[in-house]
Amino acid sequence: MTDLAADHRACAAALRAAGSSFALPIRLLPEAKRRGTTALYAFCRAVDDIVDDAVEPAAARRGLDGFEAATRAALAGEGSDEPVLRALADTVRRYAVPAETIREILAGVRMDLDQATYQTPDELDGYCRRVAAAVGVAAIHIWGFVDPEAIGRSDDCGLAFQYTNILRDIPEDLGRGRIYLPAEDLAACGCTADELRAGTLHAGFDRLAARLVARAEHRFARAAALDRMLSTDGRLAFRAMFGVYRSLLRAVRRAGRGIFTRRVKPPKPRLLAAAAATVLLGPRAGR
């Protein structure tokens, strides 16, 4: 138990170091569920960092190959040298987290090595389901849910959160050579990828921003139903996360075409206030 406790402390240290907006919501969970959710976060952070921090694609691919093999071994009960993977394996066993969700997360991150653009919204959704919705499905197994429909609403929630991340991080992703905005949407609004890369913005980009925000808002509206499907303690964490991300999306909406040239970063007190209000009033309040 001492070694396992140290593994979970390592995951908590990773969460603190990341400065993630998930840190506060996770603290609302009971201790055991907090440890499990933190282990899931630390795993996702480690996978993302392998791809995002590599100096060249071949190194990222080697690193991801090795980490995926180590993950599969850990989940199969073969042990691991990585504290995060030992904590993850403990969490998957303890809460019957579907192993497929972990494989989907790895497959989604691998897509960033092979694909830098997306043609249609459906194609982008496939990516988002792997890197975000799969995380949500894993998380609600840790938190507990009382309605099998929670799986579908968790899918909506993952898409809503990932759309928000994409819209917030457009300049950073451009710097990595990635465009997560579907070419179909760009064309429908009279915009081009070359204009986006060059920062040559015009009225079409206002239409594009509004179109993408509306799509995210639709997913938020559907995801709100997840609230009544979760265990009581899981509901508090969900509400806080929902409030933070909905507040981020509102900041994106206010920024308009500015999202294409600068990362949207609302003040932390505003995000905390949004989380607190949603915890108290529920996700349908203040829509």
LINZITA-V834781 format. One record per backbone hydrogen bond with DSSP energy under -0.5 kcal/mol. NH is the residue of the N-H (numbers start at 0). CO is the residue of the C=O. If there is no record, write none. Layout:
BEGIN
nh=NH co=CO
nh=NH co=CO
END
This chain:
BEGIN
nh=4 co=0
nh=5 co=1
nh=6 co=2
nh=7 co=3
nh=8 co=4
nh=9 co=5
nh=10 co=6
nh=11 co=7
nh=12 co=8
nh=13 co=9
nh=14 co=10
nh=15 co=11
nh=16 co=12
nh=17 co=13
nh=18 co=14
nh=18 co=15
nh=19 co=14
nh=22 co=19
nh=24 co=20
nh=25 co=21
nh=26 co=22
nh=26 co=23
nh=27 co=23
nh=27 co=24
nh=28 co=25
nh=33 co=29
nh=34 co=30
nh=35 co=31
nh=36 co=32
nh=37 co=33
nh=38 co=34
nh=39 co=35
nh=40 co=36
nh=41 co=37
nh=42 co=38
nh=43 co=39
nh=44 co=40
nh=45 co=41
nh=46 co=42
nh=47 co=43
nh=48 co=44
nh=49 co=45
nh=50 co=46
nh=51 co=47
nh=52 co=48
nh=58 co=55
nh=59 co=55
nh=60 co=56
nh=61 co=57
nh=62 co=58
nh=63 co=59
nh=64 co=60
nh=65 co=61
nh=66 co=62
nh=67 co=63
nh=68 co=64
nh=69 co=65
nh=70 co=66
nh=71 co=67
nh=72 co=68
nh=73 co=69
nh=74 co=70
nh=75 co=71
nh=76 co=73
nh=77 co=72
nh=82 co=80
nh=85 co=81
nh=86 co=82
nh=87 co=83
nh=88 co=84
nh=89 co=85
nh=90 co=86
nh=91 co=87
nh=92 co=88
nh=93 co=89
nh=94 co=90
nh=95 co=91
nh=95 co=92
nh=96 co=91
nh=100 co=97
nh=101 co=97
nh=102 co=98
nh=103 co=99
nh=104 co=100
nh=105 co=101
nh=106 co=102
nh=107 co=103
nh=108 co=104
nh=109 co=105
nh=110 co=106
nh=111 co=107
nh=111 co=108
nh=112 co=109
nh=113 co=109
nh=113 co=110
nh=114 co=110
nh=123 co=119
nh=124 co=120
nh=125 co=121
nh=126 co=122
nh=127 co=123
nh=128 co=124
nh=129 co=125
nh=130 co=126
nh=131 co=127
nh=132 co=127
nh=133 co=128
nh=135 co=131
nh=136 co=132
nh=137 co=133
nh=138 co=134
nh=139 co=135
nh=140 co=136
nh=141 co=137
nh=142 co=138
nh=143 co=139
nh=145 co=228
nh=146 co=228
nh=149 co=146
nh=150 co=147
nh=152 co=148
nh=153 co=149
nh=154 co=150
nh=155 co=151
nh=156 co=152
nh=157 co=153
nh=158 co=154
nh=159 co=155
nh=160 co=156
nh=161 co=157
nh=162 co=158
nh=163 co=159
nh=164 co=160
nh=165 co=161
nh=166 co=162
nh=167 co=163
nh=168 co=164
nh=172 co=168
nh=173 co=169
nh=174 co=170
nh=175 co=171
nh=175 co=172
nh=176 co=173
nh=177 co=172
nh=178 co=115
nh=181 co=179
nh=182 co=117
nh=183 co=118
nh=184 co=181
nh=185 co=181
nh=186 co=182
nh=187 co=183
nh=188 co=184
nh=188 co=185
nh=189 co=186
nh=190 co=185
nh=195 co=191
nh=196 co=192
nh=197 co=193
nh=198 co=194
nh=198 co=195
nh=199 co=194
nh=200 co=198
nh=204 co=201
nh=205 co=201
nh=205 co=202
nh=206 co=202
nh=207 co=203
nh=208 co=204
nh=209 co=205
nh=210 co=206
nh=211 co=207
nh=212 co=208
nh=213 co=209
nh=214 co=210
nh=215 co=211
nh=216 co=212
nh=217 co=213
nh=218 co=214
nh=219 co=215
nh=220 co=216
nh=221 co=217
nh=222 co=218
nh=223 co=219
nh=224 co=221
nh=225 co=222
nh=226 co=223
nh=227 co=224
nh=228 co=225
nh=229 co=225
nh=229 co=226
nh=230 co=143
nh=234 co=230
nh=235 co=231
nh=236 co=232
nh=237 co=233
nh=238 co=234
nh=239 co=235
nh=240 co=236
nh=241 co=237
nh=242 co=238
nh=243 co=239
nh=244 co=240
nh=245 co=241
nh=246 co=242
nh=247 co=243
nh=248 co=244
nh=249 co=245
nh=250 co=246
nh=251 co=247
nh=252 co=248
nh=253 co=249
nh=254 co=250
nh=255 co=251
nh=255 co=252
nh=257 co=254
nh=258 co=255
nh=259 co=256
nh=260 co=257
nh=261 co=257
nh=263 co=167
nh=269 co=266
nh=270 co=266
nh=271 co=267
nh=272 co=268
nh=273 co=269
nh=274 co=270
nh=275 co=271
nh=276 co=272
nh=277 co=273
nh=278 co=274
nh=279 co=275
nh=280 co=276
nh=281 co=277
nh=284 co=281
nh=286 co=283
END
